[in-house]
Amino acid sequence: MQLSALTICPGICALAMAVVGLNIVAGLIQISFFIALYRQFVPRDKQTLMVAAWFAIIGSAIGMLPKFLAMALLLQKPFLFILIRYGNQIRVLCPWLSATLLCVFCMIFLLKYRFNGKRSLKYAFVFGTFGWLIMASAQFLVLMNYFTDGRWNGLANLFTAGPHLFVTASSLTLLSLCFFYYKFAVISEVRR
């Protein structure tokens, strides 16, 4: 009989799978959001905005890899071992690359989109830029730590280095991105 985390503590594993599953659903919703944004807000004659929207879609997809890695670690299926083999690189590079692409997306929209009096839409992109810039900066610290120290220390491990900085950065990111998504929810509600 093969022992695994599923056989030793099935309750904890079920909870972990539910959490990872919800993270995957949230990631799929984010990808869907950016696809809808691409279809509704990006003028077809604006190549720069189309590329920016694709940055957001690709960044969201890249952000899914650590979630799939977590599921691979829980399921322990042989066909998923490629994710486990490159787990450290996925955990380090993907969140940084995702946040960076999303930040670039917002910056390009701020610079190139004609808001024409749509102040709330402009504010949404300002807050999105701010939130993803903070996230990309924090993930950059993790990336630099990985390349200089040679091992993975997650963003949560940075909490021990500076709890006030970590809580402030996390809170500002959360508030900024909540405002970003909220503004789009309001805008799409008005359009209906």
N, C-alpha and C positions, 0 to 999 in steps of 0.2 A: 504494500500500500504506500502510495506516495504522499508524504506529508507536505502540506502547504499552509499558507495563512488561512486559506478558505476552510480547511479541515480543523485547524487548531482553534480558531476564534471566528466562527462564521458570522456572528453578530457585528463585530467590529468591521469585518471585511464588507458586509452588506452595507453598513453605514458609509464606509469609504467609497464603495462603488456608487452609492447614491449621490454622494458629494461630487465625485468625479463626473458622473453622468450629468448632473445639473450644470457643472462647469462646461461640459461639452455642448449641452443645449444652449447655454448662454453664448458660447462662442459661435454656434450656428446662427443664433439670432443676430449677433453682431455682423456676421458676414451678410446675412439677409438684409440687414439695415443698410449696409453700404452698397449692396446691389440695387436696392430701392432708391437710395440717394443718387446713384449713378443714373438710373433711368428717369428720375423725376427732376433733378436739379442741374444736370450737366448738359449744357447746350452742345449739340452734335458738331457745331462748327468751331468749337473751342478745344483744340487738341491738348493744350496744356491742362485744362480741367479734366479732360478724359483720362489723361495719364495719372493725374493726381487721384482721381477716383479709383483707378486701378491699383495705385499704391495702397489705398485704404483696404480694398478687397484682398489684395495679396498679403498685406500686413495682418489682417484679421485671420486669414488662413494660416499664416506662419505661427500666429499666436495659439493655434489649435494643437500644434505638435506637442508642447509640454503636457497638455491635457490627455492626448492619446498615449503619451509615454506613461503617465500615471495609470491609465487604464491597462496598459501593457504590463506594468509591474504588478498590478492586482490580479490580472487574469493568468499570467505566466504561460501564455500559449507560444509554442515554438515559432509560428509565423510572425509574431510580434517582436522577436528577439532582436531584430535589426534596430528597433527603437531603443531597446534596453542597452544594446552595445554602444550606441552613440548618445546615451542618456545625458552625460555631463555636458556635451556640446549643445544638445537640444535645450537643456535647462538654462544654459548660460546665453547662448546666441539668440534663440528664438524670441524671448520676451523683449530683449533690447532691440532687435531688428523690427519686431512688430510695432513697438512704441515709437521707434524712429520713423518708420514709414507712415504711421498715422499722424505723427507730428508734422512731417513734411506735407502730407495731404492737406492738413488744416492751414499750414502756412501758404501753400500755393493758392488755396481757395481765397484766403484773405487778400492776397496780392492780385489775383487775376479775375475773380468773380465780380460781376457788376451787381452790387447789392440794391441799387436804385431805391433807396428809402427803406429797405428791409433791415432795419436796425437790429431786430431780435435775431435774425439769421446771422448777421455779422457778429453779434455778441456770442452766438453759439460757437462760431469758429474761433473767436478770440479765446473763449474758455476751453475749447477743445485743444487748441495749440498749447495753452498754458498747462493743462492737465497732462497731455502726452509728453510735453517737454520735461516736466518734473519726473514722469515715469521713465522716460528714456535716460534722463540723467542718473536716476537711481540705479537703473539696470546697467548703465555704463560703469558705475562703481563695481558692480558684481562682475562685469566682464573684465575690467582691469585687474581685479583681485584674482580672477581665474588665470589670466595670462601671466601675471607676475608671480603668483604663489603656486600655480600649477594644480590647484584643486578648486572644486566648486564650493563656494559659500553662498548660499541663497540670500535673497534680499532680506528675508526674515532674520538671518544671522547678523545683518548690519544693525539690527535693533540693539544688540549688545554694545555696539560701538558708540551709539548715540541715540538713546530712546526718544529724546525730545525732537531731534531732527527727523527720525524715522516716523514718528507719529504725526508731526507737522506735515511732512512731505506726503505721507499717505492720505491724510485728511484733505489736504489741498487738492491732490489728484482726484480723490473721490468726489469732492464737491464740484470741481471744475467739470469733470466728465458727466456727472449727474445733470448739471446745468446744460451741457452740450446736448445730451439726449432728450432732456425735458423740452428744450426749445424746439427740437424737431418734432416731438410729439404734439406740441401746441400748434406748430405750423401745419402739420399734416391734418390735424383736427379742423383747422380753419379752412383748409382746402376742400374738405368734404362738403 
